[in-house]
Amino acid sequence: MSLLTPFIFFFFFLSFFNASIPSPVSISVTPNVLQRSGDSIIIQWSGIASPSKLDWLGIYSPPNSSDDTFIGYTFLSSSPNWRSGSGSISLPLVDLRSNYSFRIFSWLESEVDLHRLDHDHNPLPGTAHLLAESERVGFGPGRGPEQIHLAFTDNEDEMRVMFLTENGRERQYVRYGERENRLCHTTITRVGRYEREDMCESPANESIGWRDPGWIHDGVMSNLKKGARYYYQVGSDSGGWSATHSFMSRNGDSDETVAFLFGDMGTATPYSTFLRTQEESIATMKWILRDVNALGDKPAFVSHIGDISYARGYAWLWDQFFTQIEPVASKVAYHVCIGNHEYNWPSQPWRPQWSERIYGTDGGGECGVPYSLKFIMPGNSSEPTGTQAPATRNLYYSFNMGAVHFVYMSTETNFLPGSNQYNFIKHDLESVDRKKTPFVVVQGHRPMYTTSNEGRDAPLRERMLEHLEPLFVKNKVTLALWGHVHRYERFCPVNNFSCGSMGLNGKNWEAFPVHVVIGMAGQDWQPIWEPRSNHPNDPIFPQPKHSLYRGGEFGYTRLVATKEKLTLSYVGNHDGEVHDTVEIRASGEILSGYGAAGVDGALVQSTFSLYVKGASVLVLGGFVGYVLGFVSRARKETARRNRWTPVKTDDT
């Protein structure tokens, strides 16, 4: 036998042994440094020996998070070539002020844990078999602040701007002026933040939900000219400056008012997570941005009346929300009032016995803290939390905009006679100068009127009707706008469930408030309408006389007013067109208001909506491009086919 024979046998054995061991799974991410929130990465993998539909990609931030505290996940089967053991996924990332990493897991059907479920009662993926982990991915330095949003202050010649940074030690500034290339005014910002210990319950105060919220900056641009366009940037020389944005200042001498109003919008994510997210929120923002851009040099603002981000204790969803609204909120003031999903927790200070089934755990343990610090609204309303958490703010306030006086209230804190809020509402409504602002619009989260089959809030509605409706009627409130129910519904001018005459066709009229439910901006759970009392199980839901229009389509409302007339239009998300309109004179007389058709059957169409149509083609492309960089609808649709089937629950 040759002396080489043992060596040949040895090398043959090594080759055979190596061939019998599966190649390790590899994962790569490009690029590994991003420039701003919403930029996308491509995640590629190969080497999965026995690919399964349940193999999944976990998204982690910070990278040292435990396997079961991901921020989101997506199944590898969303990649067209997944059966080969290789594939790729494109994913937009929001800056969470910490690096990301990605992990691939194998998950077997026998390991599905029916006791570990997501918000829709679908099993959360298992983490027993880690196949690969990526390198870290982060955001580059000098990119400037993010999550920019505007708000009015108590002074008409001011505009507040808020934004987020990673580092609170560096001073941040706002520079602004009337010329884009000459921002000659500068103001320093205040800075604040909240901590994990400020959260009241799980998941907000546990590792599964808590993430570093960053530093919240607040600056006020002052001495603004009336109805002028101002350009601004936020940031610093050391940390970087934002892009240049612009807005139109308020004009107290103007007779015209434009606002975009809705509730219950939430945010969308390009992955599955512990909670259901709101994909329709993308379309709502798209159409509102179209409308804002079509306005040209007219001031406007957005009103989001509760259930803001639907974060519910999962902190990164606030980051998703503010990144998503920035294209709009950096151009016009973005105003809010508190909803159950920002606030409610079992030990909240005001929880009378009749409300025990109403005020539960909807806030996910946030107890109003992120809402109170991430927004600063006019006024100084606040209520103590009864814990070490900072007081809850932005509860009730008011301001004038053109011909309309807007009032915001909280349905989550005490509004009964004797409370600070009741006293504010009463005094505010009694003090309105109707010569200056002939229209009054009140907004809150939970509705005083609804014909949805939602009985849990009945005790609260009874007390609103008893104590607040008399104030509204006595002080001739024009509109009362509500969210919480994820549908659109418009009522007749109503008092105690009785319609006043609308003055149509020469009849006499009564100036009762028109109540409208506008909680259809994004949250996808839809309640059925109230069934017939003697046929509770039949799918026939007669429309009561006081309910004039009911719609189930997502969308928002557009308010346009002069001193003579106010028009509220319901815009649907599927086509961006008006589906319902009501027109009200300053006297309270209803000019029209029977769905999309007017009194004579002709389509009600304002000059503003015609202007919007002309501008749509020009502006939609820009927003769609932004959204496609943030969340790809095509990817979402593909991924959805590989997710668990959603189970709808009673989640208002």
C-alpha positions, -999 to +999 in steps of 0.1 A: +000+000+000+013+035-009+023+058+019-002+083+005-032+060+010-039+070+046-038+107+037-062+102+008-086+083+030-083+110+057-092+138+032-120+118+017-134+113+053-132+151+060-150+159+027-178+134+034-181+147+070-184+183+060-209+176+033-232+159+058-233+190+081-257+217+069-242+251+061-249+277+087-277+302+079-263+335+069-280+369+072-268+403+059-283+438+060-276+467+036-270+495+042-260+493+079-261+531+084-292+550+076-296+588+071-332+594+084-363+578+097-382+559+071-352+549+051-352+512+040-328+484+044-326+451+025-323+419+046-309+389+028-306+353+040-295+320+027-287+284+039-320+274+055-319+237+050-356+229+055-376+261+050-410+263+066-439+288+063-434+295+100-398+306+098-397+343+108-376+373+111-375+392+144-368+429+145-349+441+177-341+475+191-319+477+211-299+448+197-294+432+231-331+427+237-341+392+247-355+370+220-391+375+231-390+413+234-389+421+196-405+452+183-420+433+154-417+403+131-424+392+096-425+357+081-398+347+057-425+334+034-433+370+024-402+367+002-410+351-032-380+327-032-383+315+004-388+278-005-352+278-017-339+286+018-328+320+006-346+353+002-347+390+009-371+415+025-370+453+022-380+471+055-383+508+063-369+516+098-379+544+122-351+559+143-356+546+179-323+562+191-308+528+194-293+503+169-313+475+153-305+438+148-324+411+131-328+374+140-341+344+120-359+317+139-374+284+129-408+277+144-426+244+144-464+239+143-460+216+173-446+245+193-474+270+188-484+283+222-521+292+223-515+309+257-491+334+242-512+356+219-511+389+202-538+416+203-559+397+177-556+364+197-532+350+172-501+330+185-469+350+189-440+333+171-417+310+192-380+317+198-367+282+207-347+278+175-324+307+166-309+302+132-289+335+126-285+370+139-274+400+118-249+427+124-261+459+139-278+487+119-281+523+130-286+559+120-257+582+111-247+613+130-256+649+121-290+640+107-308+666+129-340+663+149-370+642+139-408+639+146-414+676+140-450+689+146-466+723+151-493+736+174-510+769+182-503+786+215-526+809+235-513+839+214-523+843+178-489+857+168-471+825+178-465+789+166-451+761+187-428+735+172-419+703+190-394+676+179-372+648+192-335+642+196-313+615+209-292+637+231-307+661+256-274+677+266-269+697+235-289+729+231-314+729+203-328+759+184-355+770+160-345+794+133-372+810+112-381+839+088-403+849+059-377+840+033-365+804+029-329+815+024-329+840+053-340+825+086-331+856+106-350+848+139-337+823+164-352+809+196-338+783+220-360+753+229-370+738+263-362+701+267-378+673+288-384+636+288-401+608+309-387+576+323-398+540+327-407+546+363-433+572+352-454+545+335-482+531+356-488+496+344-477+468+320-467+467+292-455+504+294-433+499+324-419+465+314-391+455+291-415+442+265-430+477+259-406+502+272-380+519+249-360+550+254-384+579+244-356+603+235-356+640+244-386+662+237-379+698+226-403+726+225-398+760+209-421+789+202-418+811+171-432+845+182-441+880+168-454+864+136-472+886+111-508+878+104-515+853+076-479+851+065-458+822+053-428+814+075-399+791+069-381+773+097-355+747+107-349+730+140-317+716+154-281+728+161-248+731+144-233+702+163-262+678+160-274+688+126-304+708+113-337+695+099-349+702+064-365+735+059-403+734+065-429+762+062-463+771+076-490+798+074-495+819+105-529+825+119-548+857+109-571+870+135-586+894+110-595+867+085-631+855+082-621+821+068-614+789+086-601+756+073-596+725+094-592+687+090-608+668+118-610+631+127-605+606+156-590+572+162-563+572+135-533+553+149-503+544+128-491+517+104-461+494+107-443+474+080-443+444+103-466+425+127-462+433+164-480+427+197-509+450+188-531+455+157-519+486+138-538+509+115-529+507+079-557+530+068-540+558+086-516+561+056-545+569+033-559+594+058-526+613+059-522+611+022-555+628+014-551+654+041-517+663+027-533+667-007-558+691+008-531+711+028-509+715-003-540+726-024-546+754+001-517+775-010-513+804+013-543+798+035-539+789+072-553+756+084-549+730+112-555+693+120-577+682+149-572+646+161-598+639+188-584+610+208-569+576+203-538+592+188-511+565+181-527+534+197-493+527+212-509+514+244-477+508+262-455+498+232-433+528+230-420+525+195-455+529+181-453+566+192-422+569+170-440+553+141-469+577+145-449+609+146-428+599+117-459+591+097-477+625+105-446+647+100-453+655+063-485+671+075-478+682+111-447+701+100-469+723+077-500+729+099-508+729+136-517+694+148-542+696+177-553+667+199-575+658+228-571+628+251-588+594+244-591+562+264-561+546+246-538+574+259-550+574+295-572+547+310-557+525+338-573+508+367-562+532+394-568+565+375-578+592+400-614+598+387-632+565+384-667+567+399-686+535+405-707+539+375-676+541+353-658+509+364-667+491+332-658+522+311-624+532+324-602+500+323-567+492+309-570+508+275-540+530+280-516+500+283-501+515+314-491+549+299-515+568+321-514+598+298-476+604+302-464+603+266-495+621+254-489+649+280-453+655+272-452+648+234-479+674+228-484+709+244-518+724+236-530+759+246-543+765+281-529+750+313-554+722+321-539+694+341-550+667+366-526+648+390-521+611+382-519+601+419-485+584+412-450+597+407-459+602+370-462+639+359-497+654+358-519+647+328-521+677+306-538+689+274-573+679+288-594+709+279-587+742+261-600+765+233-588+789+206-602+809+177-594+802+141-610+826+117-648+825+120-648+795+144-643+791+182-629+756+188-634+739+223-617+707+233-627+686+263-617+653+280-642+625+284-617+605+304-615+629+334-641+646+355-665+667+335-694+668+360-707+700+377-682+713+402-652+700+384-625+723+369-634+710+335-671+717+338-664+752+350-640+758+321-665+746+295-693+766+310-673+798+313-657+794+278-690+788+260-706+818+278-677+840+269-676+835+231-679+867+210-703+855+184-697+886+163-661+876+159-666+838+158-702+831+149-696+793+149-687+772+179-673+737+175-669+714+206-647+683+204-642+653+227-634+616+224-664+595+236-696+605+218-727+620+234-748+605+206-742+573+186-765+546+172-737+519+172-743+488+193-719+500+220-735+497+254-705+499+277-703+537+276-740+542+282-736+555+318-711+581+306-734+592+277-763+596+302-742+620+323-730+639+293-766+643+281-776+654+316-749+679+324-732+690+291-760+690+265-779+718+283-747+739+281-743+731+244-780+740+237-781+771+258-750+785+243-759+775+207-730+752+199-729+747+162-712+713+160-702+687+185-676+663+171-667+630+187-645+599+180-643+565+198-668+548+175-649+539+143-675+551+119-689+583+105-724+593+117-741+627+114-772+636+134-799+662+130-798+694+151-807+676+183-816+681+219-825+652+241-829+628+211-854+652+194-846+668+161-851+705+158-864+717+124-835+724+101-852+752+083-853+734+049-879+742+023-890+774+041-898+757+074-889+773+107-856+762+123-841+757+157-804+762+164-796+730+181-761+714+180-754+691+151-735+660+165-711+641+142-691+610+151-658+611+132-638+582+146-631+566+112-596+577+105-577+544+108-586+520+135-601+490+117-625+475+143-660+486+133-690+481+156-723+471+141-752+495+144-777+491+171-801+462+162-839+463+166-848+457+202-872+428+194-848+412+168-813+416+183-797+389+162-811+399+128-786+419+106-811+447+100-802+480+117-829+506+112-816+542+113-833+563+140-849+595+129-822+617+146-794+599+127-793+614+092-762+598+076-742+567+086-711+555+068-685+527+074-657+540+052-624+552+066-617+589+061-618+623+077-638+655+078-630+689+062-643+720+078-645+753+058-662+783+073-667+820+067-687+844+089-718+835+069-716+797+065-699+766+079-695+735+057-684+701+071-676+674+045-669+637+050-640+626+027-637+589+020-602+573+019-609+550-011-613+578-035-606+611-017-641+623-026-668+639-005-695+614+007-715+636+030-719+673+036-737+696+060-739+734+056-749+756+085-755+793+085-742+815+113-778+817+126-779+779+131-801+773+100-792+742+081-788+749+044-782+713+033-773+680+049-787+648+034-757+627+025-737+632-006-768+646-024-782+680-016-818+688-010-827+687-046-806+656-053-776+675-067-741+667-055-730+691-028-696+703-038-677+733-024-653+755-042-626+741-020-632+705-032-630+716-068-597+733-061-584+701-044-593+681-075-572+703-097-542+701-074-544+663-066-524+651-095-496+675-086-492+666-049-502+630-046-470+617-062-449+634-035-467+619-006-470+584-022-433+585-027-428+593+009-451+566+021-435+540-002-403+548+015-419+543+049-444+514+044-449+496+012-485+486+006-474+459-018-452+443+008-479+446+034-505+428+012-480+401+004-471+396+040-507+396+052-513+365+032-487+348+053-499+361+086-524+346+110-560+355+102-570+386+123-598+381+148-617+413+154-625+422+190-646+449+206-617+474+208-629+510+206 
